[in-house]
Amino acid sequence: MAGAKRKMLALAVSPGRSESANKPPNQTQLKRKASPAKLKKLFVSDNVQNVVSERSQYFTREPQHRLGEDFFHQPCISLAKALLGKVLVRRCSDGTELRGRIVETESYLGGEDKASHSAGGRRTDRNLAMFMKPGTIYVYPIYGIYLCMNISSEGEGAAVLLRSLEPLHGLPVMRELRAARRKESARQLKDKELCNGPSKLCQALNIPRCFDRRDLASDPEVWLERDPDESPIKYQDIVSAPRIGIESHGEWAKKPLRFYLRGHPCVSVVNKAAEVQSGNAVKDLGPSEVQSGTERPNRTNPQTTLPGVSI
């Protein structure tokens, strides 16, 4: 009896036995004992956990230069000009990021702007995003098959149309997305032609209709960034010209509410007369105003800050 007790005591204090007895079996031990069916289940579970871990680590990464809510809280015309030079980023489901620099925009002021979808304060299920907080995406169809992307601004029913981009990253994917909507016999597009139009950029960056009413400041699939390597846009680099495709809206068709970067090859439509007029407007500014990029406010409407614009 005494010998049995000594043997039990020795077993209890033995470090090797105590650790192995309390330590849970590792995966190698489990696999040795598990049946083939259990092994398959364990193997699949391990792989799924690894993939989820890798994807979550990538997809939750917050972009360093992303533009937040404060950027969008400005009047429509100011936002249209501030968007020039900013980078639109589209993250695809496989993690691929498509990027394009905004080089052309149009302002739609709502209210008395006869060319706006929200003219006269008209609010519908289709244009609701124009009345939502600044930075809300407004995607609408044209001709039943194409899409256009807008961003709401300050002002009741006001929004900015993204009209043209300079493709920066993911051009092979952009080319495939554009080719899918074109005839097989069509010629290959030049780089500058991938995003040089409102519907073209939606195709190239795969902007779907369901992006309507999303928040551009927080959405995980599409956002705007500042380009840290790009110099600030100077006042004299911005051309103000009449908007495209609204000829039936009387005097509003002539108002210079389209803005683009002077001399950029990706601009959809160049207006030489407007470039001359914009150049003359710059000459009318003082040297300090041109250097700082400030603009003389229009007394008729504080929304309009470009010289020569009367709304």
C-alpha positions in Angstrom: 0.0 0.0 0.0 2.8 2.4 1.0 4.6 1.6 -2.3 1.5 2.3 -4.3 1.1 5.7 -2.6 4.8 6.6 -3.3 4.3 5.7 -7.0 1.2 7.9 -7.3 2.9 10.8 -5.6 5.9 10.5 -8.0 3.5 10.6 -11.0 1.7 13.7 -9.6 4.9 15.8 -9.2 6.6 14.6 -12.4 6.9 17.7 -14.7 6.9 15.8 -17.9 3.7 13.9 -17.1 1.9 16.9 -15.7 2.5 19.1 -18.8 1.6 16.5 -21.3 -1.5 15.5 -19.4 -2.8 19.1 -19.3 -1.6 20.3 -22.7 -4.3 20.0 -25.4 -3.4 17.8 -28.4 -1.9 19.7 -31.3 -3.2 19.5 -34.9 -0.5 16.9 -35.8 -1.7 14.6 -33.0 -5.3 15.1 -34.0 -4.6 14.3 -37.6 -2.9 11.0 -36.6 -6.0 10.0 -34.7 -8.7 11.5 -37.0 -10.5 9.6 -39.7 -10.1 10.7 -43.3 -13.4 12.6 -43.3 -12.4 14.5 -40.1 -9.0 15.2 -41.6 -10.6 16.8 -44.7 -12.9 18.9 -42.6 -10.0 20.1 -40.5 -7.9 20.9 -43.5 -10.7 23.0 -45.2 -11.3 24.8 -41.9 -7.6 25.7 -41.6 -7.5 27.0 -45.1 -10.6 29.1 -44.8 -9.3 30.7 -41.6 -6.0 31.5 -43.3 -7.7 33.1 -46.3 -10.2 35.1 -44.2 -7.3 36.3 -42.1 -5.3 37.5 -45.1 -8.3 39.1 -46.8 -9.5 40.9 -43.7 -6.0 42.3 -43.1 -5.9 43.7 -46.6 -9.5 44.8 -47.0 -9.7 46.7 -43.7 -6.6 48.8 -44.5 -7.7 52.4 -44.4 -6.3 54.4 -47.3 -3.8 57.0 -46.1 -4.9 59.9 -48.3 -8.6 59.3 -48.3 -10.8 62.4 -48.4 -13.2 62.6 -45.5 -16.6 64.3 -44.9 -15.2 67.8 -44.5 -13.9 67.9 -48.0 -17.4 67.5 -49.5 -19.0 70.2 -47.3 -18.6 73.1 -49.8 -20.8 74.8 -52.4 -21.3 73.0 -55.7 -19.1 75.1 -57.9 -16.3 75.1 -55.3 -16.5 71.3 -55.0 -16.5 70.9 -58.8 -13.2 72.7 -59.0 -11.8 71.1 -55.8 -12.3 67.7 -57.3 -10.0 68.4 -60.2 -6.7 66.6 -59.6 -8.2 64.3 -56.9 -8.0 60.5 -57.5 -11.1 58.3 -57.7 -10.3 54.8 -56.4 -12.5 51.7 -57.1 -11.6 48.6 -55.1 -12.9 45.4 -56.9 -14.1 42.3 -55.2 -10.7 40.5 -55.8 -8.8 43.4 -54.1 -7.7 45.0 -57.4 -7.7 48.8 -57.2 -8.5 50.9 -60.2 -7.4 54.6 -60.0 -8.1 57.6 -62.1 -7.4 61.4 -61.7 -10.4 63.7 -62.1 -9.7 66.2 -64.9 -13.2 67.4 -65.8 -16.4 68.1 -63.8 -19.8 69.8 -64.2 -21.8 71.6 -61.6 -25.6 71.2 -61.3 -26.9 73.6 -58.8 -30.4 72.4 -58.2 -33.2 75.0 -57.6 -33.3 77.4 -60.5 -30.7 75.4 -62.6 -33.0 74.3 -65.4 -30.5 71.7 -66.5 -30.4 70.0 -63.1 -32.4 66.8 -62.3 -33.5 68.7 -59.2 -34.6 71.9 -61.0 -37.4 73.6 -59.1 -36.7 71.5 -56.1 -38.0 68.4 -57.8 -37.3 65.4 -55.6 -37.9 61.9 -56.8 -36.8 58.4 -55.9 -34.3 58.6 -58.8 -32.6 61.8 -57.7 -32.9 61.5 -53.9 -29.1 61.3 -53.6 -28.8 64.9 -54.7 -30.7 65.9 -51.6 -28.6 63.7 -49.2 -25.6 64.9 -47.3 -22.5 66.2 -49.2 -20.4 63.3 -50.5 -23.3 61.1 -51.4 -22.9 59.2 -54.7 -25.6 59.8 -57.3 -25.6 57.2 -60.1 -28.2 57.5 -62.8 -28.8 55.8 -66.2 -28.9 57.5 -69.5 -30.2 56.1 -72.8 -31.3 53.1 -70.7 -27.8 51.4 -71.0 -25.1 53.9 -69.7 -24.4 55.3 -66.2 -23.1 58.6 -64.9 -21.6 59.2 -61.5 -22.2 62.4 -59.5 -21.3 63.6 -56.0 -23.7 65.7 -53.9 -22.5 69.0 -52.5 -23.8 71.7 -50.2 -27.0 73.3 -51.6 -30.5 71.9 -51.9 -30.4 69.3 -54.7 -26.9 70.3 -55.9 -24.4 67.8 -57.2 -21.2 67.5 -59.3 -20.9 65.3 -62.4 -17.6 63.4 -62.8 -17.0 63.9 -66.5 -13.5 62.6 -67.3 -10.6 60.9 -65.6 -6.9 60.3 -66.4 -6.4 56.5 -65.9 -3.6 55.9 -63.5 -3.6 52.4 -62.2 -5.3 49.2 -63.4 -5.4 50.1 -67.1 -5.4 46.4 -68.3 -8.6 45.8 -66.2 -10.1 49.1 -67.4 -9.4 48.1 -71.0 -11.2 44.8 -70.5 -14.2 46.4 -68.9 -14.5 48.9 -71.7 -14.0 46.2 -74.4 -16.8 44.2 -72.9 -19.3 46.9 -73.9 -17.9 47.4 -77.4 -18.0 45.4 -80.6 -15.3 42.8 -81.1 -14.2 44.4 -84.3 -13.7 47.8 -82.7 -10.2 49.2 -82.6 -8.2 49.1 -79.4 -8.7 52.2 -77.2 -5.9 54.6 -76.4 -5.1 55.1 -72.8 -6.6 58.7 -72.9 -9.8 57.3 -74.3 -10.5 54.8 -71.5 -12.2 57.3 -69.1 -12.7 60.5 -71.2 -16.5 60.7 -70.7 -19.0 60.3 -67.8 -20.3 56.9 -69.0 -16.9 55.7 -70.1 -15.4 56.3 -66.7 -18.3 54.4 -65.1 -17.5 51.4 -67.4 -13.8 51.6 -66.9 -14.0 51.6 -63.1 -17.0 49.3 -63.0 -19.3 51.8 -61.2 -22.7 50.0 -60.9 -26.1 51.4 -60.4 -26.2 50.1 -56.9 -23.6 52.6 -55.8 -26.3 55.2 -55.8 -26.8 56.8 -52.4 -23.5 55.4 -51.0 -21.3 57.6 -48.8 -18.1 58.4 -50.7 -16.4 59.4 -47.4 -16.8 55.9 -45.9 -17.6 53.3 -48.6 -15.1 50.4 -48.7 -15.4 49.9 -52.5 -15.1 53.4 -53.8 -13.5 56.6 -52.5 -11.5 59.7 -53.3 -7.9 60.4 -52.4 -5.4 63.3 -52.5 -2.4 62.6 -54.6 0.6 63.4 -52.4 2.9 63.6 -55.4 0.8 66.0 -57.4 1.2 69.7 -57.2 -1.8 71.8 -56.2 -4.0 72.9 -59.1 -3.5 76.5 -59.9 -6.3 78.9 -60.8 -5.0 79.6 -64.3 -5.0 75.8 -65.0 -8.8 75.6 -64.7 -11.0 76.3 -67.7 -14.6 77.2 -67.2 -16.9 76.4 -70.1 -20.6 75.6 -70.9 -21.8 72.1 -69.9 -22.2 69.4 -72.5 -25.5 68.0 -73.9 -27.9 70.5 -72.3 -28.5 72.8 -75.3 -32.3 72.7 -74.8 -32.2 74.4 -71.5 -32.0 78.0 -72.7 -29.7 80.4 -71.0 -28.5 77.7 -68.6 -26.9 75.9 -71.5 -24.5 78.8 -71.9 -23.4 79.2 -68.3 -19.8 78.1 -67.8 -20.4 75.5 -65.2 -18.1 72.8 -66.7 -14.5 72.8 -65.3 -11.5 71.1 -66.8 -7.7 71.1 -66.6 -6.2 73.2 -69.4 -4.3 71.2 -72.0 -5.0 67.8 -70.4 -5.3 65.1 -73.1 -8.1 63.2 -71.3 -10.6 66.1 -71.3 -13.7 65.0 -73.2 -14.4 68.2 -75.1 -12.0 71.1 -75.5 -13.5 74.6 -75.8 -11.0 77.0 -77.3 -13.2 80.0 -76.9 -13.7 79.3 -73.2 -10.0 78.8 -72.7 -9.3 82.3 -74.1 -12.0 83.8 -72.0 -10.7 81.9 -68.9 -7.2 83.2 -69.7 -8.5 86.8 -69.9 -10.3 86.3 -66.5 -7.0 85.3 -65.0 -5.3 88.4 -66.4 -8.0 90.5 -64.7 -6.9 89.1 -61.3 -4.2 90.6 -59.3 -0.8 88.8 -59.1 -1.4 87.9 -55.4 -4.8 86.4 -56.3 -3.4 84.3 -59.1 -0.5 83.1 -57.0 -2.8 82.1 -54.1 -5.5 80.7 -56.3 -8.2 82.9 -54.7 -11.1 84.1 -56.7 -13.3 87.2 -56.7 -16.8 86.3 -55.5 -19.7 87.1 -57.8 -22.1 89.5 -56.0 -25.1 88.0 -57.8 -24.8 84.6 -56.3 -22.2 83.5 -53.7 -22.4 80.0 -55.1 -20.6 81.3 -58.2 -17.0 82.4 -57.6 -15.6 82.4 -61.1 -15.2 85.8 -62.9 -17.6 86.2 -65.7 -20.2 83.8 -64.4 -23.6 85.2 -63.7 -26.4 83.0 -62.4 
